[in-house]
Amino acid sequence: MTAVRALSLSQIFKSMRVDLFDFDLPEDHIALRPAEPRDAARLLVVRPDQAAFEDRIVRDLPDLLQPGDVLVLNNTKVIPSRLYGLRVREETAARVEIMLHKREGGDRWRAFARPAKKLHVGDRIRFGEASESSVCELVRLDAEVEEKGEGGEVALRFAFSGPALDEAIARLGELPLPPYIAGKRATDDKDRADYQTVYARDEGAVAAPTAGLHFTDDLFRRLEERGIAHHFVTLHVGAGTFLPVKADDTDEHRMHAEWGTITEETARVLNEAKARGGRIVAVGTTSLRLLESAAREDGTIAPFSGDTAIFITPGYRFKAVDVLMTNFHLPRSTLFMLVSAFAGLDRMRAAYAHAIASGYRFYSYGDGSLLFRS
């Protein structure tokens, strides 16, 4: 497998004003719970050759695609990556919240800290409670601040490494529901199932690939009966993907890198499907970003293993993905920029206006859209 370097911003887009991607969203359109069953969520279909939008449901997906099409889904699994700790410095202490977002080694993570101003390089952070029993040692976890960057980002080196660190994080961490949900209600046991796809396998994400939350075993069965295959890739979604764009122009925004992989076998079967005339259907922006990171200029997909910080805005030429299934995204976000690049900015502004007027539910637990490439 080969690692594809992250493209520079100048290779991907021309500078655009961020306010072009702004829109008003009423608070009551933000979904606090998912649809039940999962595939009962609404699905807005946006086609480039039809002025009207189609109001469907996710369960209709087999009828909206063609035999020979191939779904590509991200099988990353969300870890309990929100940690609450105590910064210890000489005789003083302060409480801090840590959101892990990218693993960089067996004992090292990049994270966002709040409030970051309370942390200095060399500080020690203690998570959990001390215990005198070695059997219960994992109720406590220490980390040292090794670096401090912009926007509250820090690099932490933990006292544990590998599986021992994973177990400690699982014991002490909290499921990282997005702030627009967590700010309105407490995380509960139901979220532990709701905020994972039914096919989640490889642990490492700190946010769910939310378009995949709509899939059920029955939906997969019906897609296969229709002659629509599915394959998995892995992109460990980081919190940086969902950070608001604070710059005025897109070329001033820096994407955080995320680690992903596409196996040789998966690349081969996707290329064979394209050669037979099938369309590549990315389930979620994470799958799309990974596929486009791995795509060659001729549209074929190469095996991939490494980081990607690809930033897609209008003007980008898509090489691999033909259809995108995705949820509704935040105003001024990199994800709304991506869907605007895929289906057209004016078209997506109209689609979102239709969705708001029609009562679609937004964001991670919300409804979906099926976008055919402009």
C-alpha positions in Angstrom: 0.0 0.0 0.0 1.2 3.5 -0.7 0.7 6.7 1.2 -0.6 9.6 -0.9 0.7 13.0 0.3 -1.9 15.6 1.3 -2.4 18.1 -1.5 -1.6 21.7 -0.9 -4.5 24.1 -0.7 -3.5 25.9 -3.9 -3.7 22.6 -5.7 -7.3 22.1 -4.7 -9.2 25.3 -4.9 -9.2 29.0 -5.5 -9.8 31.3 -2.6 -13.4 32.0 -1.9 -15.2 34.1 0.7 -16.4 31.9 3.6 -19.6 33.9 4.0 -20.8 32.4 0.6 -21.3 29.2 2.6 -23.4 30.8 5.4 -27.2 30.2 5.9 -29.7 30.6 8.7 -30.8 27.4 10.4 -33.5 27.5 13.1 -32.5 25.7 16.3 -35.5 23.4 16.2 -34.1 21.7 13.1 -31.2 20.2 14.9 -31.9 16.5 15.7 -31.2 15.4 19.2 -32.0 11.8 18.6 -31.8 9.7 15.4 -34.8 8.3 13.5 -36.0 4.9 14.5 -35.5 2.6 12.8 -32.3 4.0 11.3 -33.4 3.7 7.7 -36.6 5.6 8.3 -34.7 8.9 8.1 -35.7 11.3 5.4 -33.5 11.5 2.3 -33.4 14.5 0.0 -32.4 13.6 -3.6 -30.5 16.3 -5.6 -29.9 15.6 -9.3 -28.1 18.0 -11.6 -30.5 17.4 -14.5 -33.7 17.9 -12.5 -34.8 21.3 -11.1 -37.1 19.7 -8.5 -35.9 17.9 -5.4 -37.1 14.5 -4.4 -38.3 13.9 -0.9 -37.7 10.2 -0.1 -36.5 8.1 2.8 -33.3 6.2 3.3 -35.1 2.9 2.9 -35.7 3.9 -0.8 -32.0 3.9 -1.5 -32.0 0.6 -3.5 -34.5 2.1 -5.9 -32.5 5.4 -6.3 -29.3 3.6 -7.4 -28.6 1.2 -10.3 -27.3 -2.4 -10.4 -23.6 -2.3 -10.7 -23.2 0.7 -8.4 -20.9 0.3 -5.4 -21.3 1.8 -2.0 -18.1 2.8 -0.1 -18.5 3.1 3.6 -16.2 4.1 6.4 -15.9 1.4 9.1 -14.1 3.5 11.7 -15.4 3.1 15.3 -15.9 6.0 17.7 -13.9 5.8 20.9 -14.9 7.6 24.2 -12.4 10.4 23.5 -13.6 13.2 25.8 -11.6 13.2 29.0 -11.9 15.4 32.1 -8.7 15.9 34.1 -6.8 17.9 36.6 -3.8 19.9 35.6 -1.1 19.6 38.3 1.7 22.2 38.5 3.7 22.5 41.7 1.2 23.6 44.3 -1.6 24.5 42.0 -4.2 22.6 40.0 -6.9 23.4 37.5 -9.7 21.4 35.8 -9.4 20.9 32.0 -11.4 19.1 29.3 -9.5 17.2 26.7 -10.9 16.0 23.3 -8.5 13.5 21.7 -8.5 13.9 17.9 -5.6 12.1 16.3 -3.3 9.3 17.5 0.3 9.8 16.7 1.9 6.8 18.4 1.3 4.1 21.0 1.3 6.6 23.9 0.8 9.9 22.1 -2.3 11.8 21.0 -3.1 15.2 19.6 -6.0 16.8 21.3 -8.0 20.0 21.8 -7.9 21.4 25.4 -10.4 23.6 27.1 -9.5 26.0 28.6 -6.1 25.7 26.7 -4.7 28.8 28.5 -4.4 26.8 31.7 -1.9 24.4 30.1 1.9 24.9 29.5 4.4 22.6 27.9 5.6 20.2 30.6 2.4 20.3 32.6 1.0 17.0 33.9 -2.7 16.1 33.6 -4.3 13.5 35.8 -7.4 11.7 34.7 -9.5 9.6 37.0 -8.9 8.7 40.6 -5.8 7.3 42.3 -5.9 3.8 43.6 -3.5 1.8 45.8 -4.6 -1.4 44.2 -2.6 -2.5 41.2 -5.6 -4.4 39.9 -7.5 -1.1 39.7 -4.5 1.0 38.4 -6.5 1.9 35.2 -8.9 4.1 37.1 -6.1 6.7 36.9 -4.3 8.0 33.9 -1.6 10.6 33.6 -0.4 12.6 30.6 2.3 15.2 29.9 1.8 18.2 27.7 4.6 17.9 25.1 3.5 20.6 22.6 1.0 23.4 22.5 -0.3 24.7 19.2 -3.0 27.1 17.8 -6.7 26.9 18.4 -6.4 25.0 21.7 -4.5 22.1 20.2 -2.0 20.2 22.4 0.2 17.1 22.0 -0.1 14.7 25.0 2.2 11.8 25.9 0.4 9.3 28.2 1.8 7.1 31.0 0.3 4.0 29.3 0.8 2.8 25.8 -1.0 0.6 23.2 -3.8 -1.6 24.5 -3.3 -0.5 28.1 -3.9 3.1 27.1 -6.9 2.1 25.0 -8.4 0.4 28.0 -7.7 3.4 30.2 -9.4 5.7 27.7 -12.4 3.4 27.4 -12.8 3.4 31.2 -12.3 7.1 31.8 -13.5 8.7 28.5 -16.9 9.9 27.5 -18.6 9.5 24.1 -17.9 12.7 22.2 -21.3 13.8 21.0 -21.1 17.0 18.9 -21.5 20.2 20.9 -24.8 21.1 19.2 -26.2 17.9 20.8 -24.2 17.7 24.0 -25.0 21.3 24.8 -28.7 20.5 24.9 -28.8 17.2 26.7 -26.6 14.8 28.6 -25.0 11.8 26.9 -26.6 8.5 27.9 -26.4 4.8 27.4 -28.6 4.9 24.3 -26.0 7.1 22.5 -23.4 4.3 22.9 -25.3 2.4 20.2 -26.9 5.2 18.3 -23.6 7.0 17.7 -22.0 4.0 16.0 -22.7 2.5 12.6 -23.9 -1.1 12.6 -20.6 -2.0 10.7 -18.2 0.0 12.9 -15.0 -2.1 13.3 -11.7 -0.3 13.6 -11.4 1.9 16.7 -9.9 5.3 16.4 -12.5 7.9 15.4 -13.6 10.7 17.8 -16.7 11.5 15.7 -19.0 9.2 13.8 -19.2 9.0 10.0 -22.8 10.1 10.3 -24.2 9.2 6.9 -23.5 5.6 7.8 -25.7 5.8 10.9 -28.7 5.4 8.6 -27.8 1.8 7.5 -29.4 -1.4 8.8 -28.7 -5.0 8.1 -32.0 -5.2 6.2 -31.1 -2.2 4.0 -27.8 -3.9 3.1 -29.7 -7.1 2.2 -32.1 -5.2 -0.1 -29.2 -3.3 -1.7 -27.4 -6.6 -2.5 -30.6 -8.1 -3.9 -30.7 -5.1 -6.3 -27.2 -5.8 -7.4 -25.5 -3.0 -5.5 -22.4 -4.1 -3.7 -20.7 -2.4 -0.8 -17.1 -2.2 0.4 -15.3 -0.6 3.4 -12.5 1.8 3.9 -11.2 3.3 7.1 -10.8 7.0 7.9 -10.4 7.8 11.6 -12.6 10.9 11.8 -11.0 13.7 13.9 -12.7 16.6 15.7 -10.8 19.0 13.5 -13.0 18.0 10.5 -15.9 19.7 12.2 -14.2 22.8 13.6 -15.9 26.1 12.4 -14.0 28.0 9.7 -13.0 31.3 11.4 -11.1 32.7 8.5 -12.7 35.1 6.0 -11.3 33.3 3.0 -11.0 29.6 2.4 -7.3 29.7 1.7 -6.7 30.9 5.2 -8.2 27.8 6.8 -6.0 24.8 7.8 -7.5 21.3 7.8 -6.3 18.8 10.4 -4.9 15.6 9.1 -6.7 12.3 9.6 -5.4 8.8 9.1 -7.0 6.5 6.6 -6.5 3.3 4.6 -7.8 1.7 1.4 -6.6 -1.9 0.9 -5.2 -3.2 -2.4 -8.2 -5.5 -2.6 -10.7 -2.7 -2.1 -9.0 -0.5 -4.6 -9.0 -3.3 -7.2 -12.7 -4.2 -6.8 -13.7 -0.5 -7.0 -11.7 0.1 -10.1 -13.2 -3.1 -11.7 -16.7 -1.8 -10.9 -15.9 1.6 -12.5 -14.5 -0.2 -15.6 -17.8 -2.0 -15.9 -19.7 1.2 -15.8 -20.8 1.2 -12.2 -20.8 4.3 -10.1 -18.9 4.9 -6.9 -21.3 6.0 -4.2 -19.5 7.5 -1.2 -21.4 7.1 2.0 -20.4 10.2 3.9 -17.9 13.0 3.3 -15.2 11.0 5.1 -15.4 8.1 2.6 -15.4 10.7 -0.2 -12.3 12.6 1.1 -10.4 9.4 1.5 -11.3 8.1 -2.0 -10.4 11.5 -3.6 -7.1 11.5 -1.7 -6.3 8.1 -3.2 -7.5 8.8 -6.7 -5.1 9.1 -9.6 -5.6 11.7 -12.3 -7.3 9.1 -14.6 -9.9 8.4 -11.9 -8.6 5.0 -10.8 -8.2 4.5 -7.1 -4.8 3.5 -5.6 -4.2 1.7 -2.4 -3.7 4.2 0.4 -2.3 4.2 3.9 -1.5 7.5 5.6 -2.7 10.9 6.5 -4.9 13.1 4.4 -5.7 16.8 4.9 -7.6 17.3 1.6 -9.8 20.4 1.6 -12.4 20.4 -1.1 -14.3 23.6 -2.2 -16.0 24.7 -5.4 -13.5 24.4 -8.3 -12.2 21.0 -7.3 -12.3 18.4 -10.0 -13.7 15.1 -8.6 -11.9 12.0 -9.9 -13.3 9.0 -8.2 -16.8 9.6 -6.6 -20.0 9.8 -8.7 -22.7 9.9 -6.0 -22.5 11.1 -2.4 -24.8 10.2 0.5 -24.4 12.7 3.4 -26.2 14.4 6.2 -26.9 18.1 6.4 -24.0 20.2 7.6 -23.2 23.3 9.6 -23.2 26.8 8.0 -19.7 28.0 7.0 -18.3 24.5 7.5 -15.7 22.7 5.4 -18.3 20.0 4.9 -20.9 22.4 3.4 -18.1 23.6 1.2 -17.5 20.1 0.1 -21.1 19.3 -0.9 -21.2 22.7 -2.7 -18.2 21.6 -4.7 -19.9 18.3 -5.5 -23.3 19.4 -6.5 -22.9 23.2 -7.1 -23.0 26.1 -4.6 -26.3 27.6 -5.9 -27.9 24.1 -6.1 -26.9 23.2 -2.5 -28.1 26.6 -1.1 -31.5 25.9 -2.8 -31.5 22.3 -1.5 -30.8 23.4 2.1 -33.5 26.1 1.8 -35.9 23.3 0.7 -34.8 21.1 3.5 -35.3 23.8 6.1 -38.7 24.7 4.7 -39.8 21.0 4.6 -38.7 20.2 8.1 -35.7 18.0 7.5 -33.6 17.3 10.6 -30.0 18.5 10.5 -26.5 17.3 11.6 -25.2 14.1 13.1 -28.5 12.5 14.2 -30.5 14.2 11.4 -31.8 13.2 7.9 -29.7 12.5 4.8 -29.3 13.7 1.3 -28.3 11.8 -1.9 -26.3 14.0 -4.2 -25.5 13.2 -7.8 -22.4 14.9 -9.1 -22.8 18.2 -11.0 
